[in-house]
């Protein structure tokens, strides 16, 4: 227990030195904080990190570091909406929070890119439809020209056949 008290005092001193304010960590959070720090330093944002940061937030619901880490855990597991809501909450507490601000800015840019890509795809689809319609019209005109040429050829063949047929001599009777 004495080690836990020393660790808690050291964490509080480090927190004050890093500009974390004078609000000391509540008793019993030293171990959780160390776990959260260790998991974050290892880049582990899985279920264990999510659990530890949720437990830290149960003790201190406005702990911005735990909120930021939890938002990262949520993002990593694909729950972008929950992460976004948490980042908005962080900015409500700390408008200068660069992590939350950067994530939300990146999310907004990503959404704008998706919309731009959708617009670009719609324009390309319209152009492709117009090109297909033009091609269809060209095919129809070619088919009509072919039909006309076939009819003209039949007429010429018929006329040639008539011209080549022997003229029948009139029969004379005596």
Helices and strands as residue ranges (DSSP letters): H 2-17, H 30-41, H 47-59, H 64-76, H 80-93, H 98-164
